[in-house]
Amino acid sequence: MKRLSIKLRLTILYSFFMILLTGAALAVLFSLSSREILASVQTRLEQQVQESVDDIRIRNGELRLDSDFYSVARDVYLSLYDENMYFLYGRIPRGFDSQPDISDGEIRRIRDGSLEWYVYDMSFRPSDDRTVYVRGITSVSDAEESFSVTVRFALILFPGMALITGIVGYRFTRRTLLPVKRITDTVKKIRADADLSQRIGLEPGRGRNRDEIYSMAETFDGMLGELEETFRREKQFTSDVSHELRTPVSVILAQCGACLADESLTEEQRSQILLIQRKAKEMSEMISHLLFLSRADQGRQPLNREQVDLSGLTEMAAEEQQMLAEESGNGVKIECRIRDGITAYVDETFYIRMLINLISNAVYYSGEGSTVTVSLDSDGEWITGTVTDNGIGIAEEDLPHIWERFYRADTSRSGGSHSGLGLSMVKWIVQAHGGSIDVESTPGEGSVFTFRLPVAEPDPARESFGQKNEKNENL
């Protein structure tokens, strides 16, 4: 089941409690209203009977009633009885067929069939020697029926009220969480553009105080500023250090060359100088890689694309690495499966550097007598190349990190010439060309690096793609 968003959960919670409170309030209100309506009917009945005595007169020894006595005012039917319960005058409502005894001054609730009635009797002496009884009758069922109509109408409106409550709650919650959405969108944009200079920039509305969300956004903006400054200083430090180290390393290499030209050196001295020279070359290569990545971070590493014969370049790079492998004596053989005539718009220098890094990495981590296979193919739109080895492989937990700078999955082999920057350069070069690279590996069986590059000449607007993606990796 898909997890509900906070906005929807808050809306459901808000609607539930609002509906619960509204239902409870209506239940209490209807209960009290029912009692109040019945009490009002009784009061009206009693008042109408009491006022009706003004319509009764004695004239010439006979009872005379005004016409108002016969009218049905406020749903109250009036009738007049003598002392023997003999009906004299008045009106009796239809459906009231019973003839209850007189109960002076008492309101009674009487059921007659399916109907219920309030009956109120009051004695009245129009003369000293005569007593009559005025009876008032009103329908309880009619009063309850009118109230039931109100209840049914309220129950019909209740779902609409619940729906309106849900809509209002959703809009209110959505409006409240808009700053959170803006924060999320800004973070996504920062990740997509690799641009730490962007800010959320929430400002409270006019007349509104800063709440917790605005404080969080302000704190987040401050953190982004600190991160941007930290990365800027780190890039500047890397660039400055790399530039400063180039000169002393060049001097070391030059002096090593001069010393090796001296024929008076002993074998031990020559061996030590060769060791210094080898390590200085490794340091020089590392500095070169650092400068490359530093320029890439700062967007100062342009691509010089041109139509290039990739089949020939790939085969040439593989042959060069085969010669180096033979010189090292590790017995690694490089096989080529390259389709002829593949061309594309690439930066020739960067493409060769990418291949050298991938092939040398495969040779370095392969055992003696192993085979490294380099393949290249094209479907007319994309070029697909692979570098396959049957070396030590890469553990699954290390695969997501191999593109990071200075990361080495095989920490036990720290004495080699690989600095941990080669794959970072490879990924930048591939992405700068608008392509992609993936790796599949099984520990103890080997690894397969697969890169894909577009054949056609790209739009100039995409030239900075690689730099932006490299910055995104650093974030």
Sequence and secondary structure as in RCSB ss.txt:
>XXXX:A:sequence
MKRLSIKLRLTILYSFFMILLTGAALAVLFSLSSREILASVQTRLEQQVQESVDDIRIRNGELRLDSDFYSVARD
VYLSLYDENMYFLYGRIPRGFDSQPDISDGEIRRIRDGSLEWYVYDMSFRPSDDRTVYVRGITSVSDAEESFSVT
VRFALILFPGMALITGIVGYRFTRRTLLPVKRITDTVKKIRADADLSQRIGLEPGRGRNRDEIYSMAETFDGMLG
ELEETFRREKQFTSDVSHELRTPVSVILAQCGACLADESLTEEQRSQILLIQRKAKEMSEMISHLLFLSRADQGR
QPLNREQVDLSGLTEMAAEEQQMLAEESGNGVKIECRIRDGITAYVDETFYIRMLINLISNAVYYSGEGSTVTVS
LDSDGEWITGTVTDNGIGIAEEDLPHIWERFYRADTSRSGGSHSGLGLSMVKWIVQAHGGSIDVESTPGEGSVFT
FRLPVAEPDPARESFGQKNEKNENL
>XXXX:A:secstr
     HHHHHHHHHHHHHHHHHHHHHHHHHHHHHHHHHHHHHHHHHHHHHHHGGGEEEETTEEEE GGGGS BTT
BEEEEE TT  EEEE   TT        BT EEEEEETTEEEEEEEEEEEEETTEEEEEEEEEEHHHHHHHHHHH
HHHHHHHHHHHHHHHHHHHHHHHHHHHHHHHHHHHHHHHHHHHT TT        TT    HHHHHHHHHHHHHH
HHHHHHHHHHHHHHHHHHHHHHHHHHHHHHHHHHHT TT  HHHHHHHHHHHHHHHHHHHHHHHHHHHHHHHTT 
    EEEEEHHHHHHHHHHHHHHHHHHHT   EEEEEE TT EEEEEHHHHHHHHHHHHHHHHHTS TT EEEEE
EEE SSEEEEEEEE SS   TTTGGGTTSTT  S TT  SSS  S HHHHHHHHHHHTT EEEEEEETTTEEEEE
EEEESS   GGGTTHHHHHHHHHH 
